[in-house]
Amino acid sequence: MEVKNPVLHAGLNRVSIEEIKRELGAPPSSCQVVMADHVVGVFIWQEDGQVNDNHCHDYDEWWMVLEGEVDWVIEGLEEPVHAKAGDFVYVPAQTFHHIFPKGNKPSIRLG
């Protein structure tokens, strides 16, 4: 499998996390998993300490943590939101958020 943007398309309907990790090599890295008229999915792979800038979007955003642990500092909340593998996190449009991968192994999230 060759990682392309997007990875999934009419000719490729399935891909595993391990295949994407192999192709990307190492964190930090990301790739669009799917992009269609009404659907976008991004695979995000980061090590502890590889943080994103504090930012916001014109659209709602959600993630599912697939591996590892991640903290979100979300505007308006007193405490960070801590999520681990299997957890979903949601941030409304126009809400600043800052993402911090945590722990002793890389985190992977789909958003």
BAFI-3210 file (N, C-alpha, C; in Angstrom, 3 decimals, decimal comma, padded with zeros to 6 digits):
// residues 111
n [1|2|3|4|5|6|7|8|9|10|11|12|13|14|15|16|17|18|19|20|21|22|23|24|25|26|27|28|29|30|31|32|33|34|35|36|37|38|39|40|41|42|43|44|45|46|47|48|49|50|51|52|53|54|55|56|57|58|59|60|61|62|63|64|65|66|67|68|69|70|71|72|73|74|75|76|77|78|79|80|81|82|83|84|85|86|87|88|89|90|91|92|93|94|95|96|97|98|99|100|101|102|103|104|105|106|107|108|109|110|111]
n.u [000,831|000,588|000,858|-001,367|-002,971|-006,337|-006,101|-008,041|-010,300|-012,428|-011,244|-009,852|-010,941|-010,341|-007,990|-005,330|-004,339|-001,704|-000,609|-000,691|001,003|003,424|003,946|004,099|006,256|007,431|006,360|006,400|003,556|001,031|-001,904|-004,491|-007,176|-009,599|-011,438|-014,162|-017,096|-018,680|-017,336|-014,480|-011,501|-008,774|-005,672|-003,658|-000,522|001,514|004,266|004,800|005,043|005,132|003,437|000,453|-000,227|-002,099|-005,318|-008,226|-011,195|-013,471|-015,367|-017,005|-015,137|-013,918|-012,448|-011,197|-009,371|-007,035|-004,712|-002,581|-002,435|-003,974|-004,111|-006,451|-006,573|-009,175|-010,858|-012,748|-013,119|-012,199|-010,425|-008,064|-009,121|-008,781|-007,954|-007,968|-007,023|-009,789|-011,503|-013,651|-013,424|-014,758|-014,889|-016,439|-017,125|-015,205|-013,944|-011,156|-008,465|-005,907|-003,621|-002,149|-000,146|000,401|002,256|004,278|004,469|003,815|000,920|-002,110|-004,643|-007,861|-009,468]
n.v [-001,179|002,187|005,255|007,802|010,968|011,298|008,254|006,135|005,164|004,695|002,412|001,287|000,094|-000,533|-000,176|-000,765|000,345|-000,382|-000,653|002,014|003,231|001,929|002,924|005,705|005,897|007,245|009,055|012,694|012,568|012,683|011,874|012,216|010,076|009,567|011,456|013,028|014,464|015,052|013,968|013,734|012,341|012,223|010,809|010,963|011,015|011,128|011,744|011,850|015,129|016,295|018,748|020,468|023,783|026,212|026,615|027,295|026,402|026,964|025,086|022,309|019,866|016,539|013,679|010,324|008,536|006,213|004,863|005,084|008,074|011,288|014,753|017,398|020,844|022,866|025,731|027,508|025,392|024,338|022,294|020,143|017,910|014,554|011,847|008,427|005,424|004,404|006,392|009,170|012,598|015,884|019,114|022,192|024,381|027,387|027,314|027,552|025,257|023,127|020,625|017,868|015,195|012,411|010,330|007,289|006,253|006,565|008,440|007,848|009,278|009,591|011,911]
n.w [000,000|-000,846|000,738|000,182|-000,358|-000,437|001,561|001,468|-001,106|-004,002|-005,111|-003,030|-000,190|002,434|005,049|007,309|010,613|011,162|008,562|007,668|009,584|008,985|006,403|006,855|008,539|011,045|013,985|014,310|012,259|009,705|007,792|005,356|005,657|004,461|002,073|000,955|-000,595|001,695|003,825|005,827|007,001|009,173|009,941|012,710|014,138|016,878|019,130|022,724|023,885|021,355|020,387|019,229|017,953|019,850|018,715|016,593|014,709|011,929|012,006|013,661|015,493|015,901|017,500|017,683|019,947|019,101|019,822|022,681|024,775|025,184|025,951|025,914|026,000|026,357|025,388|027,765|029,496|032,739|033,449|031,752|029,128|029,342|027,353|026,334|024,513|022,647|023,474|022,629|021,621|021,535|020,064|019,816|016,978|016,497|018,965|020,908|021,139|022,439|021,870|023,473|023,266|025,430|027,771|027,564|025,035|021,478|020,390|018,623|016,736|015,233|013,281]
ca.u [000,000|001,288|000,031|-001,714|-004,033|-006,626|-005,707|-009,178|-010,994|-013,289|-010,474|-009,266|-011,987|-009,882|-006,572|-005,121|-003,465|-000,320|-000,168|-000,448|002,201|004,580|004,196|004,476|007,589|007,517|005,720|005,044|003,107|-000,418|-002,369|-005,932|-007,574|-010,691|-011,939|-015,225|-017,871|-019,209|-016,610|-013,022|-010,905|-007,328|-004,886|-002,661|000,398|002,447|004,942|004,685|005,823|004,921|002,139|-000,078|-000,457|-003,448|-005,989|-009,650|-011,661|-014,834|-016,211|-016,868|-014,088|-013,968|-011,378|-011,205|-008,009|-006,876|-003,596|-001,950|-003,227|-003,877|-004,839|-006,933|-006,930|-010,279|-011,347|-013,974|-013,076|-011,183|-009,467|-007,868|-009,851|-007,823|-008,556|-007,091|-007,505|-011,204|-012,292|-013,959|-013,361|-015,451|-014,682|-017,309|-016,547|-014,793|-013,470|-009,721|-008,043|-004,472|-003,573|-000,899|000,042|000,957|002,628|005,594|004,414|003,119|-000,542|-002,732|-006,054|-008,555|-010,347]
ca.v [000,000|003,465|006,279|008,939|011,793|010,458|006,849|005,323|005,647|003,656|001,202|000,775|000,302|-000,911|-000,034|-000,961|001,293|-000,839|-000,310|003,455|003,499|001,456|003,831|007,030|005,780|007,575|010,315|013,152|012,500|012,568|011,761|012,082|008,692|009,624|012,794|013,024|015,700|015,319|013,170|013,870|011,660|012,427|009,953|011,833|010,178|012,008|011,316|012,727|016,350|016,861|019,391|021,359|025,143|026,552|027,049|026,983|026,207|027,417|023,892|021,393|018,876|015,393|012,698|009,101|008,109|004,807|004,336|006,041|009,017|012,667|015,774|018,570|022,035|023,400|027,031|027,469|024,306|024,581|021,185|019,479|016,673|013,460|010,744|007,280|004,574|004,073|007,568|010,216|013,971|016,811|020,538|022,959|025,408|028,654|027,069|027,291|024,012|022,853|019,166|017,408|013,752|012,086|008,948|006,794|005,688|007,480|008,409|007,915|009,641|009,790|013,069]
ca.w [000,000|-000,868|001,374|-000,663|000,227|000,715|001,488|001,013|-002,302|-004,586|-005,382|-001,787|000,809|003,766|005,358|008,748|011,298|010,997|007,205|007,622|010,381|008,216|005,290|007,344|009,115|012,468|014,338|014,048|010,873|009,542|006,413|005,222|005,433|003,495|001,797|-000,042|-000,513|003,027|004,814|005,880|008,142|009,211|010,830|013,333|014,908|017,573|020,357|023,884|023,703|020,018|020,568|018,210|018,424|020,279|017,489|016,472|013,336|011,616|012,005|014,795|015,269|016,815|017,360|018,475|020,259|018,727|020,614|023,575|025,562|024,710|026,703|025,186|026,755|025,558|025,846|028,553|030,482|033,762|033,475|030,459|028,842|029,153|026,597|026,063|023,416|022,721|023,845|021,659|022,124|020,645|020,296|018,922|016,108|017,112|020,330|020,905|021,775|022,370|021,982|024,080|023,427|026,745|028,019|027,145|023,685|020,580|020,344|017,299|016,794|013,965|013,411]
c.u [000,878|000,374|-000,134|-002,740|-005,187|-006,218|-006,832|-009,868|-011,783|-012,538|-009,829|-010,225|-011,579|-008,389|-006,427|-004,227|-002,008|000,218|000,159|000,821|003,467|004,944|004,649|005,850|007,643|006,765|006,757|004,725|001,597|-000,725|-003,888|-006,240|-008,673|-011,073|-012,923|-016,022|-018,291|-018,479|-015,114|-012,550|-009,395|-006,720|-003,753|-001,837|001,445|003,039|004,583|005,574|005,673|003,522|001,750|-000,173|-001,888|-004,167|-007,485|-009,999|-013,059|-015,826|-015,994|-015,780|-014,229|-012,794|-011,755|-009,746|-007,937|-005,773|-003,068|-002,937|-002,948|-004,667|-005,225|-007,182|-007,934|-010,781|-012,670|-014,020|-011,942|-010,083|-009,269|-008,757|-008,799|-008,534|-007,509|-007,723|-008,958|-012,094|-012,490|-013,856|-013,998|-015,123|-015,569|-016,526|-016,235|-014,360|-011,978|-009,415|-006,564|-004,302|-002,179|-000,866|000,773|001,419|003,961|005,560|003,652|001,597|-000,986|-004,186|-006,579|-009,511|-010,929]
c.v [001,245|004,522|007,445|009,756|011,839|009,008|005,998|005,984|004,483|002,356|000,585|001,100|-000,051|-000,669|-000,190|000,139|000,902|-000,520|001,178|003,799|003,086|002,442|005,217|007,026|006,022|008,868|011,440|013,052|012,389|012,391|011,712|010,636|008,634|011,084|012,689|014,313|016,044|014,565|013,449|013,124|011,795|011,541|010,819|011,000|011,078|011,332|012,274|013,943|016,994|017,479|020,220|022,766|025,280|027,151|026,778|026,890|026,796|026,269|023,100|020,378|017,762|014,482|011,434|008,727|006,608|004,123|005,451|006,913|010,436|013,561|016,907|019,675|022,766|024,688|026,871|026,359|024,567|023,529|020,634|018,238|015,610|012,310|009,674|006,450|004,175|005,247|008,500|011,573|014,875|018,242|021,299|023,957|026,663|028,513|026,738|026,008|023,778|021,379|018,725|015,885|013,483|010,638|008,565|006,091|006,662|007,352|008,488|008,291|009,822|010,936|013,465]
c.w [000,000|-000,262|000,418|000,091|-000,733|000,479|000,901|-000,174|-002,874|-004,843|-004,156|-000,651|002,228|003,887|006,872|009,314|011,079|009,603|007,099|008,395|009,632|007,108|005,750|007,995|010,601|012,738|014,431|012,560|010,851|008,067|006,422|004,912|004,385|003,308|000,656|000,149|000,908|004,130|004,693|007,123|008,073|010,296|011,376|014,312|015,546|018,802|021,491|023,646|022,337|019,986|019,347|018,802|018,928|019,068|017,570|014,992|013,175|011,657|013,295|014,464|016,304|016,510|018,112|018,688|019,991|019,526|021,505|024,323|025,084|025,663|025,765|026,198|025,875|026,200|026,602|029,589|031,468|033,757|032,064|030,342|028,552|028,447|026,349|024,952|023,655|023,073|022,653|022,352|021,073|021,055|019,310|018,062|016,923|018,574|020,268|021,668|021,489|022,717|022,435|024,162|024,745|026,788|027,424|025,798|022,794|020,699|018,887|017,520|015,380|014,171|012,083]
res [m|e|v|k|n|p|v|l|h|a|g|l|n|r|v|s|i|e|e|i|k|r|e|l|g|a|p|p|s|s|c|q|v|v|m|a|d|h|v|v|g|v|f|i|w|q|e|d|g|q|v|n|d|n|h|c|h|d|y|d|e|w|w|m|v|l|e|g|e|v|d|w|v|i|e|g|l|e|e|p|v|h|a|k|a|g|d|f|v|y|v|p|a|q|t|f|h|h|i|f|p|k|g|n|k|p|s|i|r|l|g]
***
